[in-house]
Amino acid sequence: QSQELKTVSYHKLYDILKQHQNEVNEIRAKRIARIANPLALVAQQQPVHNPQNHPTHYTQNSSTRSQQAATRNREKAIVNFP
C-alpha cells in the first residue's frame, strides 16, 4: 500500500482525507465532550475513597513502644555526646 501512495496524486490523497473528515470530527467531538469537565473526568477515573468506610485501626503493642523508646534514647545519647 505504501507503494501505491507514492504513485497517487496529491489531489487523490486530499480526496481520501476529505472522505474521512466527518469521522475525524466525530472523534474529536467525543474527546472534547469527555474532557470538557475536568472534575467529571477525574470522578470517572478515580475510585471514591471515604475514610469512614475504611477506618484504619492502629494498635501498638508494648514491644513496639519499647523499641521506639530505645531508639529515642539512642538518638538523645548521640545528640548529647560531647
KEKE-3310 file (N, C-alpha, C; in steps of 0.2 Angstrom, whole numbers, plus 5000, padded with zeros to 4 digits):
npx = (5004:5010:5018:5008:5003:5014:5013:5001:4992:4992:4980:4971:4975:4971:4957:4954:4957:4947:4936:4936:4935:4923:4922:4934:4930:4920:4926:4935:4925:4919:4930:4933:4920:4922:4932:4929:4924:4934:4932:4922:4929:4940:4932:4927:4939:4945:4943:4931:4936:4932:4935:4927:4921:4932:4940:4955:4963:4974:4985:4996:5008:5016:5030:5033:5032:5042:5053:5053:5055:5068:5075:5073:5080:5093:5095:5095:5106:5116:5115:5118:5131:5148)
npy = (4994:5006:5008:5011:5023:5032:5033:5039:5054:5071:5077:5066:5060:5071:5070:5058:5060:5070:5062:5055:5065:5068:5058:5060:5072:5068:5060:5069:5077:5069:5067:5080:5082:5073:5077:5090:5094:5094:5090:5080:5071:5067:5061:5050:5043:5040:5030:5032:5037:5035:5039:5035:5023:5015:5012:5015:5005:5007:4999:4997:4987:4983:4979:4986:4999:4999:4997:5009:5018:5015:5018:5032:5035:5032:5041:5053:5051:5051:5064:5072:5068:5073)
npz = (5000:5003:4992:4983:4988:4985:4971:4969:4966:4973:4974:4974:4986:4994:4992:4998:5011:5014:5013:5025:5034:5042:5050:5058:5064:5072:5081:5087:5093:5102:5111:5116:5122:5132:5140:5143:5156:5169:5182:5181:5173:5182:5192:5185:5183:5195:5209:5223:5238:5254:5270:5281:5278:5277:5290:5299:5309:5322:5331:5344:5351:5366:5364:5352:5357:5366:5358:5351:5361:5365:5353:5353:5365:5361:5351:5358:5366:5356:5351:5363:5365:5369)
capx = (5000:5014:5020:5003:5003:5019:5011:4994:4992:4990:4973:4968:4976:4966:4950:4953:4957:4941:4931:4936:4935:4917:4924:4938:4927:4916:4931:4937:4919:4918:4936:4931:4915:4924:4937:4927:4923:4939:4930:4919:4934:4943:4927:4927:4945:4947:4938:4930:4939:4929:4939:4923:4920:4938:4943:4961:4964:4982:4987:5004:5010:5021:5037:5034:5033:5049:5058:5053:5058:5075:5078:5073:5086:5100:5096:5097:5113:5121:5115:5121:5138:5152)
capy = (5000:5012:5009:5014:5030:5036:5035:5043:5061:5074:5078:5060:5060:5076:5067:5052:5064:5073:5057:5053:5071:5068:5053:5063:5077:5065:5058:5075:5080:5064:5068:5086:5081:5069:5081:5097:5095:5091:5086:5074:5066:5064:5057:5044:5039:5038:5027:5037:5035:5038:5036:5032:5017:5011:5015:5012:5003:5007:4996:4997:4983:4985:4978:4991:5005:4999:4998:5016:5022:5013:5022:5039:5036:5032:5047:5058:5050:5054:5072:5074:5066:5079)
capz = (5000:5003:4985:4980:4990:4982:4964:4969:4966:4979:4973:4976:4993:4998:4992:5003:5018:5015:5014:5032:5039:5046:5056:5062:5068:5077:5086:5091:5097:5108:5115:5119:5127:5138:5144:5144:5163:5172:5188:5179:5171:5187:5195:5181:5183:5202:5214:5228:5245:5260:5276:5286:5276:5278:5296:5300:5316:5323:5338:5345:5356:5371:5361:5348:5361:5370:5353:5349:5366:5365:5348:5355:5370:5357:5347:5363:5368:5351:5351:5369:5365:5368)
cpx = (5004:5017:5014:5002:5008:5017:5004:4996:4990:4983:4969:4969:4971:4959:4949:4953:4950:4935:4930:4936:4929:4919:4929:4935:4923:4920:4933:4931:4918:4924:4935:4926:4917:4928:4935:4926:4928:4937:4926:4924:4938:4938:4927:4933:4947:4942:4937:4932:4936:4932:4934:4921:4926:4942:4950:4962:4972:4982:4994:5005:5015:5029:5038:5036:5040:5054:5059:5056:5066:5079:5078:5079:5092:5101:5098:5104:5118:5121:5119:5129:5143:5156)
cpy = (5006:5014:5013:5022:5034:5038:5039:5050:5065:5076:5072:5059:5065:5073:5062:5055:5067:5068:5055:5059:5071:5063:5056:5068:5074:5062:5063:5077:5075:5066:5074:5085:5077:5073:5088:5099:5091:5087:5080:5069:5063:5059:5050:5039:5036:5035:5032:5033:5038:5035:5033:5025:5012:5013:5012:5011:5003:5005:4996:4993:4986:4984:4984:4998:5005:5000:5006:5020:5021:5017:5029:5040:5036:5038:5053:5057:5052:5061:5075:5072:5072:5079)
cpz = (5000:4996:4981:4981:4986:4974:4964:4969:4972:4979:4976:4983:4997:4998:4997:5010:5019:5016:5022:5037:5044:5052:5061:5067:5073:5083:5090:5095:5103:5113:5119:5124:5133:5143:5146:5152:5166:5178:5186:5177:5177:5191:5192:5182:5190:5206:5220:5235:5250:5266:5281:5284:5277:5284:5297:5307:5317:5330:5338:5351:5360:5368:5356:5351:5364:5364:5351:5355:5366:5359:5350:5360:5366:5354:5352:5365:5363:5351:5357:5370:5364:5362)
residu = (GLN:SER:GLN:GLU:LEU:LYS:THR:VAL:SER:TYR:HIS:LYS:LEU:TYR:ASP:ILE:LEU:LYS:GLN:HIS:GLN:ASN:GLU:VAL:ASN:GLU:ILE:ARG:ALA:LYS:ARG:ILE:ALA:ARG:ILE:ALA:ASN:PRO:LEU:ALA:LEU:VAL:ALA:GLN:GLN:GLN:PRO:VAL:HIS:ASN:PRO:GLN:ASN:HIS:PRO:THR:HIS:TYR:THR:GLN:ASN:SER:SER:THR:ARG:SER:GLN:GLN:ALA:ALA:THR:ARG:ASN:ARG:GLU:LYS:ALA:ILE:VAL:ASN:PHE:PRO)
# end
